[in-house]
Amino acid sequence: MFSLTRVPKKHKKEPPLTPLSHEELLRQAPGVAAMERLFAGLDGILFCIKDCEGRYLSANDAFLRRARVNDPRDLMGRSAKEFFPPLLAAGYEQQDARVISHGEETHDRLEMITNADGGTGWYLSDKVPIQNRDDEVIGIAVTSRELQSSAKNDPRYAKLAAVIEHMREHFDEPLRIGELVAKTQLSLSSFERLTRSLLKVSPRQYLTRIRVGAAAECLRDTDDSLGKIAQDCGFCDQATFCRQFKAITGMTAGSYRKLSQHARGIRRLSQA
């Protein structure tokens, strides 16, 4: 989406330890102001800037809606774990730490992010380090765009649209990728290549992510057993569900439920 000068490895310096204010960030990296104006009004792209400790220094309106924050001042100086489910926040922080410590960009990384309605969706994220005049990494800039919306902007998406929509509407059924592809004019290999190009995952992996996203909502919002959630979300059995959920999210389904429901309880208390 955009690029800032990458720190050569042989000249790489450690991030400054002193936390930055937004004003100090702009003083040390004046180009950030133009970056903020560029993304301020873009509704389809989430944008934020964090310091090296993971504290938010800036965000556009689209990001604020995902964090369910009305006043941007309530976001500044706080970290992801205060606004997003613990599992998701931990993943963001791990990725941010790698970008900051190595001074290198990452692009098109698939992440699960909370939507404005409280549900979750898959997004493609770009992260670049922000450096001052001394080539020190002083923060990180992040953009995220919804996976399906991003793909829809590509004219090739029309070839996949019917199958993708069928997956999203019928993920709870025993779907076979080969039978779905037969409804298109593509061979299985061509469909696989196109899906990987547009969605960054295979058709089977994309279907699994849809199911995991639906299961995450069930874990967060219901008291249904793991077996029932597995059945309702299209997994062949509870063991497969638990294995795939942990492989994609990095946390067991039971742990995700405890943490997400605990976080929901804290939010309710803070709003009371």
C-alpha angles and dihedrals in degrees: 000000000000137000137218122196110282118232110245107238095235091055097039115136132198116262114261114264097215111092114242129229118217090252092053090048091056091047093052096039108026093177090071091076091063090046090054092050091048094056099033097094100032106114098187097052126068112216132183141155124215134185122238091273093056097256117143116247100169141003139172125238093262090058092046090055091052090050088046092234121145100186115048089212088069089061101046117100093012130104136238094258089066093060109025134052110282093245094053093043092052090053092050092050093049092052092045091052092055092050092048097044095047098033090225132129127242123203137193094004112167113236136170110234133181113254124221090260092056095257124112132248140178118259137182110231133198120196128187131176118243114222134194127223090278092058091250116145106240101167148338133256118211133191125182131185127187111264098227095040090051092050092047090063089064113087089222090065091082088072090059101033100095094049094043092050090047089054092051094048098041104030089126091065128081097264124186116206093212092056091048093050089050087069090064132064092245132098117240092253092050091048091050092051094047093047092051090048095051104029100028091230137071120266090255092049091049091052090049091052091052089052093046090050091052091046091051090057091050091050091050100042106031141045093224116142120257089248093055092046090051091052095044093050098049102259115142093230143346094265092055091047093051093046095049094042091056093043092056102035101030092232135085118255091243093052091047090053093050095047097043094047090046090052091048090053091051091051091051091051092049091051094047 
